[in-house]
Amino acid sequence: MNGDGTVTSARTIGPYTLVRRLGEGGMGVVYLAKDPAGRRVAVKVIRPERAQQEEFRLRFEKEAVAARRVARFCTAPVLDSGMDNGVAYLVTEYVDGPDLSAVVEAQGPLAGGNLEALAVGVATALVAIHQAEVVHRDLKPSNILLSPLGGPRVIDFGIAQLADTLGTQSLIGTPAYMSPEHADSRVTAASDVFAWGGVITYAATGSPPFGTGGAMELLYRILNSEPRLDGMDERLRPLVERALEKDPARRLTAQQLLDRLLGREKATIQAATEAVGDIWTPVDDAGATLAAQALRRRRRRSWLPAVTALTAAVVTAVVLLVVFLPGGPVQRLMGGGALAQRDVARNGYHLDVRLLSLRRVGKTVTLEWSVKFVSTAGGSAKWEPGSAFGRVLNYGMTRDTAGVVLIDPAAGGRYATAEKGDDCLCSDLAGKVWMSGETAPFYNTFGDVSPDADLANVDIPGIGLFPGVPVESR
């Protein structure tokens, strides 16, 4: 490792092999890396000059341990931390997706289901972070990654707190999303809720609630001006206004935000995460959605309850009605409305495979499918999906579902799963394990599909051919 935190020819730190540089921030450089088992992770290498400070070293492990307590819901969990030749590093789950700021800059503000999924997902992450008695301190669009599977993931929780050990007089955080109490360093969980309001405003309107400018100018506006919420989604506006209250005591907690977003009391972070996954549509790193234009057309009806107009009982009924509508995500996963279904018996278990949707946007077709794993007598209670249909690499590890093929039965054309760089536009199987009775969601995207194909055969390795599946155009 070089003194500036870049990689030497050895390309390792601790037990991790560094693959390529992902980005850089005030605290250090982030790399895509592989762990000893070959799984992809993100490694943040803290700038060497930080680790030379004794106070930093004393607090680093303490804060890293606290961050590892955060539950794996709508976050990129911290997996490991350590010191290597005087350099501190932090290891998190790798999220293959762009950050929120890149998406908004490229395609403009979010709307419809993706905006609502973002609001719920970030609130869910804050609940998990706060339950672990951690304060994020620097929640901002660039610290929210948009995963193809599952939607938004919050990263870098606990990192900003380490910066407090540097002995500088600078403000800790990003000015546009700082709370009023940042001015006198009284940063608490309520400050993260204020930042949530700023992030959702930016996602919905394209601008932070107090504009842009220098740190002192922004802090003055945050302390003395009302937020600008022009163009804010009216269903979210009342919650954003509460989150941006000057007085932290008047703000909702992250749990209260989540409860009101979902229209139920004491909403669990697990249920909220599942709701986010049901309505999220993937985006690529250029900010263009794989099916976002279709999403905005077909999801004008929102599952988000109108928090200011309905009683709690009615709101809950609305949420349940939409989520369990015929053809909705819960019914599809439970078998209602599946395009095709097959039971596959194995030695010790069987798989219930369902094709949930096959949708076209232009020449791009996306397949959503699921597999329920059920162990039989004497079989293993755990299942690694790659053992059934994963693409196997030359060193024997399963990687993803890129082996799935789409076939045009009329023209005979075969379409492989699309790839982007070294990765496929499909489900990542690395390290994935399900327990008996659990249902695993998967997806595959195919490019340059004939616009005349209204039926397709789907070939899943190890599962078989599903003939004549209708392609829905949106």
Salt bridges, closest charged atoms under 4 A:
GLU24 OE1 - ARG21 NH2 2.20
GLU24 OE2 - ARG47 NH2 2.48
ASP35 OD2 - ARG39 NE 3.13
GLU63 OE2 - ARG59 NH2 3.23
ASP80 OD1 - ARG68 NH1 3.99
GLU93 OE1 - ARG72 NH1 3.96
GLU93 OE2 - ARG153 NH1 2.60
GLU116 OE2 - ARG235 NH2 3.37
ASP138 OD2 - LYS140 NZ 3.32
ASP156 OD2 - LYS44 NZ 2.94
ASP164 OD2 - ARG137 NH1 2.83
GLU181 OE2 - ARG251 NH1 2.70
ASP184 OD2 - ARG186 NE 2.80
ASP192 OD2 - HIS130 NE2 2.87
GLU217 OE2 - ARG221 NH2 2.29
ASP230 OD2 - ARG228 NH2 3.34
ASP233 OD2 - ARG235 NH2 2.92
GLU241 OE2 - ARG237 NE 3.08
GLU245 OE1 - ARG250 NE 3.33
ASP285 OD1 - LYS420 NZ 2.75
ASP352 OD2 - ARG354 NH2 2.75
GLU368 OE1 - ARG332 NH2 3.90
GLU368 OE1 - ARG359 NH1 3.32
ASP400 OD2 - ARG391 NH2 2.73
ASP400 OD2 - ARG399 NE 3.47
GLU419 OE2 - ARG391 NH1 3.19
ASP423 OD1 - ARG40 NH1 2.80
ASP423 OD1 - ARG399 NH2 2.98
ASP428 OD2 - ARG40 NH2 3.34
GLU472 OE1 - ARG359 NE 3.31
GLU472 OE2 - ARG474 NH2 2.20
